[in-house]
């Protein structure tokens, strides 16, 4: 199964359900689109509808749906004019939810941040945690 070889470490450190979601979508996209980056992007897009990145892994979301403006877009238009993503952070979640995640990840200054600032701070905290996990 090609998905197991291509699976990112953040997904490999996640639940079996997250791994299955990513792998099934990746394998299907490989059959549809062939080699290249598109199967990987498609698998992440599928993963982001049910999971959000927390630190160095993915956790189930309370609700299904797109995680940010880019994920809500689809089709050729989204591929030709990509917008900035939230890197797996569920930017559509409530400010309270984002604050709780920031608290778990020990993000400094979280109590005075706006929702957008929390999303950016969580993306950066996730990136740091992932880099740290990969260097072990």
C-alpha positions in Angstrom: 0.0 0.0 0.0 1.7 3.2 -1.2 0.0 5.4 1.5 2.0 3.8 4.3 5.3 4.8 2.7 4.1 8.3 2.0 2.3 8.9 5.3 3.6 12.1 7.1 4.9 11.6 10.6 2.2 13.8 12.0 -0.5 11.4 10.7 1.5 8.4 11.8 1.5 9.7 15.4 -2.3 10.2 15.2 -5.2 7.8 15.9 -5.8 4.8 13.7 -8.9 6.5 12.3 -6.9 9.5 11.2 -4.4 7.2 9.6 -7.1 5.3 7.8 -8.7 8.5 6.5 -5.4 9.8 5.2 -4.4 6.4 3.7 -7.7 5.6 1.9 -7.9 9.1 0.4 -4.2 9.0 -0.6 -4.5 5.6 -2.3 -7.7 6.7 -4.1 -6.1 9.9 -5.3 -3.0 8.0 -6.5 -5.3 5.9 -8.7 -7.1 9.0 -9.9 -4.3 11.5 -10.4 -1.1 9.4 -10.5 2.3 10.4 -9.0 2.9 13.9 -7.8 1.9 16.2 -5.0 -1.9 16.1 -5.7 -2.6 12.8 -3.9 -0.9 14.2 -0.8 -2.8 17.5 -0.9 -6.1 15.6 -1.5 -5.4 13.3 1.5 -4.7 16.3 3.8 -7.9 18.0 2.5 -9.9 15.0 3.5 -8.2 14.7 6.8 -8.9 18.3 7.7 -12.6 17.8 7.4 -12.7 15.5 10.4 -9.5 16.2 12.2 -7.4 19.2 13.4 -3.7 19.4 14.0 -2.8 19.7 17.7 0.9 19.9 18.3 2.6 17.1 16.5 -0.5 15.0 15.6 -4.1 15.1 14.4 -7.1 14.9 16.7 -10.9 14.5 15.9 -12.8 17.7 15.6 -16.1 18.2 17.4 -17.8 18.9 14.1 -17.1 17.9 10.5 -16.4 20.4 7.8 -13.7 22.6 6.2 -11.0 23.9 8.6 -10.3 27.2 6.8 -11.3 29.3 3.8 -9.0 27.4 1.5 -10.5 24.1 2.5 -14.0 25.4 1.9 -13.1 26.2 -1.7 -13.0 23.4 -4.2 -12.3 22.7 -7.8 -10.0 24.3 -10.4 -10.4 27.8 -9.0 -9.0 26.7 -5.6 -6.0 25.0 -7.2 -5.2 27.9 -9.5 -5.6 30.6 -6.9 -4.7 29.0 -3.6 -5.2 31.1 -0.4 -3.2 30.8 2.8 -4.2 27.7 4.9 -4.3 27.5 8.7 -1.9 24.5 8.6 -4.4 22.1 10.1 -5.7 24.5 12.7 -9.5 24.6 12.6 -9.9 28.3 11.9 -13.7 27.8 11.9 -13.7 26.6 15.5 -14.9 28.9 18.3 -12.5 31.3 19.9 -13.0 29.4 23.2 -11.9 26.2 21.5 -8.8 27.8 20.0 -8.0 29.3 23.4 -8.2 25.9 25.1 -5.9 24.4 22.5 -3.5 27.4 23.0 -3.6 26.7 26.7 -2.7 23.0 26.1 0.2 24.0 23.9 1.3 26.7 26.4 1.1 29.5 23.8 2.2 32.7 25.6 0.0 35.8 25.5 -3.1 33.7 24.5 -5.5 35.5 26.8 -5.1 38.8 24.9 -5.2 37.4 21.4 -8.0 37.8 18.8 -9.3 34.7 17.1 -7.1 35.3 14.1 -4.0 35.7 16.3 -4.9 32.4 18.1 -5.1 30.6 14.8 -1.6 32.0 13.7 -0.1 31.2 17.1 -1.5 27.7 17.1 -0.1 27.1 13.6 3.3 28.2 14.8 3.1 26.1 18.0 2.1 23.1 15.9 5.0 23.6 13.6 7.4 23.8 16.5 6.0 20.7 18.1 6.2 18.8 14.8 9.8 19.9 14.2 10.8 18.8 17.7 9.1 15.4 17.3 10.9 14.9 13.9 14.3 15.7 15.4 14.0 13.0 18.1 
